[in-house]
Structures are given as structure tokens and as C-alpha cells.
């Protein structure tokens, strides 16, 4: 089984340098670790893949109250809506969105986090941020809004996007990941800390892939995420459909111990 992890970070004008893709088909080794595609090219690339599980590190949905406020009642309908409206939302940065210059965090209209954001384990005190934050340190909103356009395309071509749907054929299975849950408590802004983790946890990693993964946080996140995913292929191949109505709208973050989460 092949797995792919994509680090989706970076602004549009720097995407080619910051969007990293790591692929693995065997424990402790990578088949490739690369960047160079913009978001459109990355979409085209993954759309053509079969028999693979792909992890993306952006939020696949919003808190359920916001989804329902848009007048949609399924995740695919949400992705279609966001595909049309994301750039307007980002430009205007009106409540509940915030984080752009001059756009302070507004009073909450509802919970700022999804249930899965609250349920996953904290890693050295670090937890997922609100998708409504579209600017500032650690913001995940911009990448997530633009990522939902990719989910819309993948859904239209038959991909199974968990937990909203599960695979019954050769189409890709797509899961949401949060790399901090997969790397563990490491000071990943420090090259030496990245090198130490790779040496300790993945001693068989090829030298060229190790060197690339040490070069940047983006490459490191993609590499470690793929290496952890391939260690858990049995779980990734048996992901069940979601039955909780709110989680059917909000989604779940996959990690090796996701079944222990209590969202």
C-alpha cells in the first residue's frame, strides 16, 4: 500500500517552495520527497492517483454551526460552496474570520473549534487552531479554505474523503492530518532537532531523503507524516464511515490513536 503526505503550507506566491509531498510504501523508508508544484499542479497530480491514501494537513471543514449557517447540510456541498466563496471571504476577512491586518478576533458566534480539534491529544501544549484565523502566526484558515477547493475536485472524481465517505474501489482515500500529532514534541524549527528525530525514529531512511527532510519544517512535516502513515496502513485501510451527525459535517483528524479520541 502506498501513502502520501502533503504539507499544504505556504502562500500562493511561495507554494512551489513550501508545498512538499512525501510518498512511502514500506516502513521506515520514503519513495520520494519533493516540492515544486503549485496548488493547481498538486491538484492535477493527486487526482490521477489510484490505490493510495493521501494525508493533507489542512482542516477539511468548519464547526457544524457555521456549516449549517451557509445553508448546506453535507460536506461535499460545503466544499462546492467554499470553492466559489473562499477568495471573497479571505479578501473581506469579515466575522467569524479574523487575523488579517486590522481584523481582530470578533466575539464568538459559535464554538471556534471543531469537536475533533478539541478531542485530539495536545502535543507539548500545542493544539489545532481555529479555521477562522486566516492570518497571523500559526494561521490555518487560508490554507484550509483553499484546500477545500481540492477536496471538491477530488470528490467529483470519486475519491473517498474520510470520514465523510469510505473507499470501495481503487480511488484514493483522503484523510486530514495534523503533523504535530505525528512528529510528537520536537522543536522542529531547529534543523538539529529535526535531524535527531529522524535518526532516532527512522534510522533506515535514505541519506538523500534525510537531508531534504532536515532542510525545512515543511519537508520535515511531510516526510514524518508519510513515515507514520505507512506504519499504520492496517488502520488506514479499515477506516469506518462516520455516524455522528455533527462529525459528518465537521470531519475528523486522523492520527494513529484517533479511535481513542472522544469528540
N, C-alpha and C positions, 0 to 999 in steps of 0.2 A: 504493500500500500504506500502511495506517495502522499506526503503532506507538504503544504506550502504555507509559510507565514509571511505576511506583508506588513511592513511598518509604513503606515499611511501618512506620516507626519510631513510637515513642510508646506510653505505657502505655494501658490500656483506657480510663481516665477522661479521657485527653487526646487520644484518637485523632482526633477530629473536627478538631482543630487541627494535628495533626502528620502525618496521612496525606495526602500530596499525590499527585495524578495529573496527568501531563503527556501530551498527545497531539500527534502530529505526522504529517503526510502529505507533507511537502516539505522538502527540505534547508534548514537554517538558520532555519526558522520553526516556531512552535507553533500548533496549532489551539485548544488550551485548556491552562490550568494552574490547578488548583483544589484546594481541600480542602473539608472539611465533612461527609464521610461517616465513620461509624464502621466497624469491621471487617465487621460483618454487612451493612451497606448497600453497602460496597465489593464484597463477595462477590456480592450480588444484581446489582450494576451490571455487573461484568465477565462474569458468567455469561451475560448476554443479548447479548454482543457477537459479531460474526462477522467473518471476513476481517481479522483483526488479530493482531499479535504483541505480547504483553504481557510486560514485564520486571518481576520482583519482586525486591526487594533483601533477601531472606532465604534462608537455607540450605534447600534442598529435601530434604535427607536427612542422615543421620548417617554416621560412619565405618562401613565394612561390618561390622566385628566386632560393633558394637553392634546393627546391624540384625538380624544373624543371631542374636544373643543373645535377641532378642524372639520368636524362632520364626517369623519371616516371611522370605520369600525373593523378594519383589518390592516395588518402590517403592509401587504402589497399595495393597498390603496394609499396608505401613508407615504410609501416610497414614491409613488407616482405623483402625489401632491407635492412632496418636498422637491422632487426633480424640477417642478415648474416654479416653485416659490423660493427656493433656498437663497439664490443670489439677491433677491429683493429683501429677504429677511436680514441677510448679512449686511447689506448696504444701509438699511434703515436702523438696524440694531434697536428695535423697539421692544418694550417688555413683552414677554418674560426674558428676552435676550439681553445680554449686557456684556461689558468688558472692552468694547471699543473706546477710544478716547472720548471723554465726555459722557459716556454711558455707564453710569453707576448701577450697581446691583439694585433692582427695584424690589418693592415689597412683594412677597411671595403670593402668587395667585393659587398655588398648589405646591405640593412637595417638589423640591428642585431636583431630587434624585429618583431614579427608578428603584424598584424593590431589589433588583439584582445588584445595583450599585451599592446598596446598603448591606446586602447579605454576604457579599464575598469577604474573605478574610482581609484584615489590614496587614500590610507588609511594612514593618518598622514604622507604623503610624501613618503610612501613606494609603489613601483610598481613592477610588474613582471620583472625578469631579463632575459637576453638573454639565449636561449638554447645552444648557442655556448660556454658559460662559463662552463667548465667541472671540474673546481677545484677552490679552494679559498672560501672565506666567501660568503655564500648565493648561491653557485652554484647550478643550477637546471639541467644542461646538462646531467650529468651522470645518474641520476635517470630517466630522460626523455628518454634517448636513451634505457636504459634497460626496461623502461615501454612500449616502442613501441613494444617490443617482446611480451608482454602480450596482447596488442591490436591486434597484428597479430593472436594470438591464439584465442582470443575471437571472432574476425571477422570470422575466419574459422568455428567456431561452431555456428554461426548465431546471435551473439549479435548485437544489434543496437548501433552503436557508433556515438553519436551526435556531430556535425551537419552533419556528412558525410552520415549518414543513420538514419532513424527513425523506431520505433518499430511498427510491425504489428501483433505481436503474444505474446507468453509468455516468449520469450527470454529476457535476461537482457538488459536494456538500460544503456549505459555507458556515463558519462559526465566528462569533465575536470573541476576541481575546483581549486580555489586559496584561501586557508583557510584565508588569511589575509582579503579578502573581506567579509568573513562570520563571523569572530571573531570581526572585527572592530578594532579601535585603542586601543589596550590593550598592556601593557608591559608583554607579555606572557612569557618572560624569568624569571619573578618573580612569585613564587608559590602563594603569597598572591594576586597578580593581577589576576591570573587565578581563584582563589577561589572567589574573589569578583565578577568577571564577571558571573560565574556560579550561584552564589547566586542571583544576580540581574536579570539575564535574564531567568534562568531556575530553579526557586525555588522548583519545584516538582521533580527534578532529585533525584533518589535514592542515599542514602548515599554512598553505595559501588562504584557506578559509579562516583560520585562526587570526592571521594578520589583518584580513579585511574586517573581521568582527571587532577587533581591537581598535580600528581606526576611528569609529564614531559610535555614538549611542544608538543611532538609527540602525546601522548594520548589526550591532550587538543585539538589539531587541529582536530583530528579525531572525537572526541566527539561533539564539537561545530558544525563542518561541517554537521554531521548527523542530529543534532537537528535543524539546519537551513533548511536543505533539506526537512525534514519531515513537516516543516511548510509551504512548498511551493510545496506540491505534485500536486496540480492542474496544476501548470506551468510545472512541470517535466513530467506530463502525456500528455501534449499537445505540446511538442516541435516540431517545424516545420522543414522541410528539408531546407538546405541552398541553395540559388540560385546564390549567388555571386561567380564567378569562382575562385577568389583568396582565399576566405574563405572556399570554398570547398576543397582546398588544405591545408590551414593553420588551420582551425578549429576555435572554439570559446570557451572562458572561460564562464562556466555557473555561474551565481550568481542571487539572487532574482530580480535584476533590469537589467538583461542583455539586455532586449529589448530596454532600453534607451541608450545603447552604440551606438556609431556611428563610427564603424571601417572603 
